[in-house]
Amino acid sequence: MTFGQAEVVDVRTVGTWLPDEVLRLAASLDQASGHVTAAALVADARRKGLPLSAPTDVSEVAGTGIKGIVERRRLVIGGSRFVRDAITQGDPHGLREGLPWGSAVVAVGVDGVLAGIIAMADAIRPEAPAMLRALEKAGIDRVVIASGDRQDVVDAVAARLGIAKADGELDPAQKVEVVTRERMRAPVLMAGDGVNDAPALASADVGVALGARGSAASSESAGVVILVDRIDSLASAVEVAHRTRQIATQSVVAGLGLSVVGMAVAALGYLPPVAGALVQEGIDVAVILNALRALR
C-alpha cells in the first residue's frame, strides 16, 4: 500500500550518542540486509556523506531485525520489541513520544545498551484507494493488511485507506497464520513484495508478488508476478482474470450446448453425416472466435 521507500524523519539518541553516529552505525550494519527499511537507512547515510564500515558476524531474522559487529561494537537493529529483548539496558518505547503518527521506528542497540531510535515515514501510494475500490467492484469483499511494521503504523495506513482489519508487528510465520485464518472464510489472494512475505504468498490460494522492487524470494514463491511498479495493476489483473474466465465459461457452455442440439437433430434423421460434420466445424469455429475476445 506504500512505496516501500521510507525516509528518515528523525533520529533520537540516548546519553552522549550523536544522531549522525547512530545513523552511521545502523546503516553500516544494514548494508548486509535486503530489507527495504535497511536500504532506506543506507541511502540516507550516504546522502549525508557518512562513512560506512563493513559489518561482520551478521545474523538476520527476516522482517524483524539484524545483529552483527561494526567496528568491534556489537549492534542490534530492528523493531522496538526485537531490540528491547536483545539488550540489557534501555527501552526504545520511551523515545517514541511526539513522533508523527504512523512513523515507523528502527531501534538501535550497541553493546547491549540502547543507543537511540530512527523514525521513518513512508507515503501511501496515490493509486491505492482506487485499487481498493476496483477490487471491491470485482467481488473482493474483505481486505486485510498483514505487515511486519509497528501496529500503530499499520493502523494509520489502514485508517487512511478505510481498511477495517490490520495486523502489524508480524513475523513471516505469523503472516502465514493470517492467511490460514482468512482461508477458513474464503479463497485468499495475497499480495506482497518482501522476502518476509514469501511464505505467506506460497500458502495463499493465489500469491501475487510485486516484482518491480520486490525480492526474488517473493517472486519465486508467488503464482503471479507484477513487473510494473503500480499496485493498481493488481485490480486490472483481477478484472482480466474474471473476464477471461467468463469468456471461457461462455465458450464451453455454448460449444457443448450446440453440439448436443446437433447430435439430437442428427439422431432424429434430419442431419446427414456430411452436413453434421460441417455443422460441428461451424460450432468449433464460432467457439474459437468467441474465445478470441479475451485478447482484447
Secondary structure, DSSP 8 states (H G I E B T S, - for coil): -B-S--EEEEEEE-TT--HHHHHHHHHHHHTT---HHHHHHHHHHHHTT------EEEEEETTTEEEEEETTEEEEEE-HHHHHHH-SB--GGGG-TT--TT-EEEEEEETTEEEEEEEEE--B-TTHHHHHHHHHHTT----EEE-SS-HHHHHHHHHHHT-SEEE-S--HHHHHHHHHHHHTTS--EEEE-SGGGHHHHHHSSEEEEETTTS-HHHHHH-SEEE-SS-THHHHHHHHHHHHHHHHHHHHHHHHHHHHHHHHHHHHTTSS-HHHHHHHHHHHHHHHHHHHGGGG-
